[in-house]
Amino acid sequence: MFTRLLKEKRLLGRELNNEREDRRVEKRKTDHIHICLNRDVEAKKITTGFEDVFLIHRALPELNLEEIDLSTEVFGHNFSAPIMISSITGGAEEALKINASIAEAVEELGLGMGVGSQRAAIENPKLRRTYTIARKKAPNAFLAANIGAPQIIRDYTIREVEKAVEMIDADALIIHLNPLQEAVQPEGEAFYSGALEKIREISDSLNVPVIAKETGAGIAAEDAKKLKEAGVAGIDVAGAGGTSWAAVECYRASQRGDYFAEEVGKEFWDWGIPTAVSVVEVVQSVNLPVIASGGVRSGLDIAKALGLGADLAGFALPLLRPAMKNSEKVKEKIEIILHQLKTSMFLVGAGSTERLKETPLLVLGKTAEWLKMRGFDVKSYAKRGG
Ligand SMILES: Cc1cc2nc3c(=O)[nH]c(=O)nc-3n(C[C@H](O)[C@H](O)[C@H](O)COP(=O)(O)O)c2cc1C
């Protein structure tokens, strides 16, 4: 009798702890959304490097703006334009709305999207609907599941990772790499020892492509080579110059009066490899599809990224506010970006994304200096085409 009561008490205690943890995860997700909506969370001193990339104007493009074809095939999927919306969220009520709005827009426009980290739904099945809404609203779009590297190392079996993919009938799995955020977040899990081996295991076992993605600090050539060798099918550089996770955590720390964490976050606000630099480091080191993201804010940025060799481009922060409203607002924002991309292609005389990748461009300033010091080739971009 006594042991039964003790067991029941322990079970109840565990359930309460789980519930408390679920509430904490949901609160953290909501905090992230609100901070990104209401505070200036972008890098301040570091920029993407796209300002150093110049496409060359052609006064005789010899094509018509309306004929420009934005379509591209990546990961065996046809995209109407080279855009894959970056992973944002899931696991909270507001996330349901955000994922629904983005998915609806992406479906209509023939693009791709990633959902946010699915950890919340793996741990609490009640939250699955905040992710499954994406597939419901986007039955044909390219959808990527999302899991963090520290979780695949410590918490999940391959079967659980497969379940995340099945949850949204995903076309790919993103494994996000966020050592900066984990290091500056007081409850962070800065465990990266063994990550590559886990990425290899997952890439070997899953029947969808695995994409390794940073979250705003970029990917260096050295890591791109290791990731390719571990079997990933694509790399999303998510470089520095856009949303800074150190900034987000700095605001969170300040809100709860945590001076220690605030000071750590502040110091790393502008940490990382600028996006344009990271794109070149990765495309010149591995032969894999590359997604350019992190501070991508316009169709002209996307044109430059593709010119540097990326296959797709992504952005997160610019869609947060529109997605809180509805899918029409998301569509409106993306359509402006698509028109800017088309205009850039018209002005360099590139009628297709393949042609854009061969168009000459200049890499100047700090971006060129960084790349040259690291042994990458910037000259050949200026000379190609003909
Ligand atoms: C509110 C918010 C939540 C995010 N959550 C995730 C996530 O769960 N998984 C992930 O891989 N990236 C996440 N990101 C990072 C983005 O995918 C992206 O890499 C980063 O914000 C840089 O892109 P941006 O400058 O266009 O915002 C999140 C971004 C925002 C703004």
The ligand as an SDF file (V2000), in Angstrom:
LIG
                    3D

 31 33  0  0  0  0  0  0  0  0999 V2000
   11.6890   33.8810  -33.9760 C   0  0  0  0  0  0  0  0  0  0  0  0
   12.7450   33.0320  -34.6340 C   0  0  0  0  0  0  0  0  0  0  0  0
   12.8420   31.6910  -34.2710 C   0  0  0  0  0  0  0  0  0  0  0  0
   13.7970   30.8480  -34.8770 C   0  0  0  0  0  0  0  0  0  0  0  0
   13.8340   29.5110  -34.5720 N   0  0  0  0  0  0  0  0  0  0  0  0
   14.6380   28.6790  -35.2750 C   0  0  0  0  0  0  0  0  0  0  0  0
   14.5730   27.2660  -35.1100 C   0  0  0  0  0  0  0  0  0  0  0  0
   13.7740   26.7600  -34.3210 O   0  0  0  0  0  0  0  0  0  0  0  0
   15.4050   26.4840  -35.8380 N   0  0  0  0  0  0  0  0  0  0  0  0
   16.3110   27.0230  -36.7350 C   0  0  0  0  0  0  0  0  0  0  0  0
   17.0150   26.2790  -37.4240 O   0  0  0  0  0  0  0  0  0  0  0  0
   16.4090   28.3600  -36.8850 N   0  0  0  0  0  0  0  0  0  0  0  0
   15.5950   29.1870  -36.1930 C   0  0  0  0  0  0  0  0  0  0  0  0
   15.6720   30.5450  -36.3960 N   0  0  0  0  0  0  0  0  0  0  0  0
   16.7930   31.0930  -37.1820 C   0  0  0  0  0  0  0  0  0  0  0  0
   16.4230   31.3920  -38.6240 C   0  0  0  0  0  0  0  0  0  0  0  0
   16.0650   30.2320  -39.3130 O   0  0  0  0  0  0  0  0  0  0  0  0
   17.5720   32.0870  -39.3740 C   0  0  0  0  0  0  0  0  0  0  0  0
   18.6360   31.1910  -39.5370 O   0  0  0  0  0  0  0  0  0  0  0  0
   18.0950   33.3260  -38.6790 C   0  0  0  0  0  0  0  0  0  0  0  0
   17.0180   34.0550  -38.0890 O   0  0  0  0  0  0  0  0  0  0  0  0
   18.8350   34.2510  -39.6400 C   0  0  0  0  0  0  0  0  0  0  0  0
   18.0110   34.6730  -40.6960 O   0  0  0  0  0  0  0  0  0  0  0  0
   17.3460   36.1480  -40.7470 P   0  0  0  0  0  0  0  0  0  0  0  0
   18.4510   37.1370  -40.5730 O   0  0  0  0  0  0  0  0  0  0  0  0
   16.6920   36.2090  -42.0850 O   0  0  0  0  0  0  0  0  0  0  0  0
   16.3560   36.2130  -39.6250 O   0  0  0  0  0  0  0  0  0  0  0  0
   14.7050   31.3960  -35.8360 C   0  0  0  0  0  0  0  0  0  0  0  0
   14.6040   32.7480  -36.1950 C   0  0  0  0  0  0  0  0  0  0  0  0
   13.6390   33.5660  -35.6100 C   0  0  0  0  0  0  0  0  0  0  0  0
   13.5640   35.0140  -36.0290 C   0  0  0  0  0  0  0  0  0  0  0  0
  1  2  1  0
  2  3  1  0
  2 30  2  0
  3  4  2  0
  4  5  1  0
  4 28  1  0
  5  6  2  0
  6  7  1  0
  6 13  1  0
  7  8  2  0
  7  9  1  0
  9 10  1  0
 10 11  2  0
 10 12  1  0
 12 13  2  0
 13 14  1  0
 14 15  1  0
 14 28  1  0
 15 16  1  0
 16 17  1  0
 16 18  1  0
 18 19  1  0
 18 20  1  0
 20 21  1  0
 20 22  1  0
 22 23  1  0
 23 24  1  0
 24 25  2  0
 24 26  1  0
 24 27  1  0
 28 29  2  0
 29 30  1  0
 30 31  1  0
M  END
$$$$
